Amino acid sequence: MNHKAIRAIYPQVVIVDDTAGAFDKDGNKVEIDMALVDAWQDPDAYKYARAKAYPSYADQFDTIFHEGIDAWKAQIQAVKDRFPKE
């Protein structure tokens, strides 16, 4: 189960159990539309993709030192262009 999607779509859900299901604060089961959950797009997905794609800090500092700040900016902008905010 995509816990983040369930919590985003169903704000009343406080407990998500992969086996038992989703429950509200009173312990009542919340019926989940899995098609809706599966279709949900994480609005923060670009952040995770960028974090993986950015060069390490050491490599970024090395770029600044050897090639200058403009080369570093271009390197970072390329990642931002590849994974834009949505």
Secondary structure, DSSP 8 states (H G I E B T S, - for coil): --HHHHHHH-TTEEEEETTTEEEETTS-EE---HHHHHH---TTHHHHHHHHHS--HHHHHHHHHHH-HHHHHHHHHHHHHHS---
